[in-house]
């Protein structure tokens, strides 16, 4: 399993509610219309700025899992295709210059305290 984490920043001028609404109700459906869903696709939104208790240079952590590197690359080729509309859509709600993304090694702890590579 290949795990990808991306830290994304909302475009200036969008409220948290507007940002979340656009991402969930416009961008995610667009992504799913141009590429098959990853095996796991979650968006983890930070609380409102005044409720965070710490400064952050991102507003959402996107977490995706793919069966293998070939599946991740195939997905990316569809999403990043010039005619997909994804880049143009991201410009509507993201500060794309501040996007950070990594492939990570995930370790999962079960309810029994056992660790495994995810």
C-alpha positions in Angstrom: 0.0 0.0 0.0 1.3 3.5 -0.9 0.2 6.3 1.4 0.2 10.0 0.3 -0.3 13.0 2.5 -0.8 16.5 1.2 -1.1 19.7 3.2 -3.3 22.2 1.4 -3.9 25.9 2.1 -7.2 27.7 1.3 -7.1 30.5 -1.2 -7.1 33.9 0.6 -10.6 35.3 1.1 -12.4 32.0 1.6 -13.9 31.2 5.0 -13.4 27.8 6.5 -17.0 26.9 5.7 -16.7 28.1 2.0 -13.4 26.2 1.7 -14.8 23.0 3.0 -18.0 23.2 1.0 -16.1 23.8 -2.2 -13.6 21.0 -1.6 -16.3 18.5 -0.6 -19.1 19.4 -3.0 -17.2 20.6 -6.1 -13.5 19.4 -6.1 -13.9 15.9 -4.8 -16.7 15.1 -7.3 -14.5 16.5 -10.1 -11.6 14.3 -9.0 -13.8 11.3 -8.9 -15.1 12.1 -12.4 -11.6 12.1 -14.0 -10.0 9.3 -12.0 -11.1 6.2 -10.0 -11.2 6.8 -6.3 -8.0 5.9 -4.4 -8.4 2.9 -2.1 -8.7 5.5 0.7 -9.3 9.2 0.3 -9.9 11.4 3.4 -9.7 15.1 4.0 -8.8 16.2 7.6 -9.7 19.8 8.2 -8.0 21.9 10.9 -10.3 23.7 13.3 -10.9 27.5 12.9 -7.8 29.5 13.2 -8.7 30.8 16.7 -9.4 27.3 17.9 -6.2 25.7 16.8 -3.9 26.8 19.6 -1.0 26.9 17.2 -0.2 28.5 13.9 -0.4 26.3 10.8 0.4 27.0 7.2 -2.2 24.6 5.9 -6.0 24.2 6.3 -6.5 20.5 5.4 -4.5 17.3 5.3 -5.5 15.1 2.5 -4.7 11.4 3.0 -4.8 8.9 0.2 -3.9 5.3 -0.2 -3.2 3.3 -3.4 -2.7 -0.4 -3.9 0.9 0.2 -5.2 3.1 2.8 -6.9 1.7 1.9 -10.4 -1.8 2.7 -9.2 -0.7 6.0 -7.7 1.1 7.0 -10.9 -1.9 6.0 -13.1 -4.2 8.1 -10.9 -1.9 11.1 -11.0 -1.6 10.9 -14.8 -5.4 11.2 -15.0 -5.7 14.0 -12.4 -2.7 16.0 -13.7 -3.7 15.7 -17.4 -3.9 19.1 -19.1 -7.6 18.5 -20.0 -8.7 17.2 -16.6 -9.7 20.6 -15.3 -8.2 19.8 -11.9 -5.5 22.5 -11.9 -8.0 25.2 -12.9 -10.4 24.0 -10.2 -7.7 24.0 -7.6 -6.9 27.6 -8.4 -10.5 28.5 -7.4 -10.1 27.4 -3.8 -6.5 26.6 -3.0 -3.3 28.5 -2.7 -1.5 26.0 -5.0 2.0 27.6 -4.3 1.7 26.4 -0.7 0.7 22.8 -1.5 3.1 20.2 0.1 2.8 16.5 -0.6 4.7 13.4 0.5 4.7 9.7 0.1 4.9 8.4 3.7 5.5 5.1 5.4 2.4 4.4 7.5 2.5 2.3 10.6 -0.9 1.4 12.2 -1.5 0.4 15.8 -4.5 -1.8 16.3 -6.9 -1.7 19.3 -4.8 -4.6 20.7 -1.6 -2.5 20.6 -0.1 -4.3 17.7 1.7 -2.3 15.1 1.8 -3.0 11.4 2.9 -1.4 8.2 -0.2 0.1 6.5 
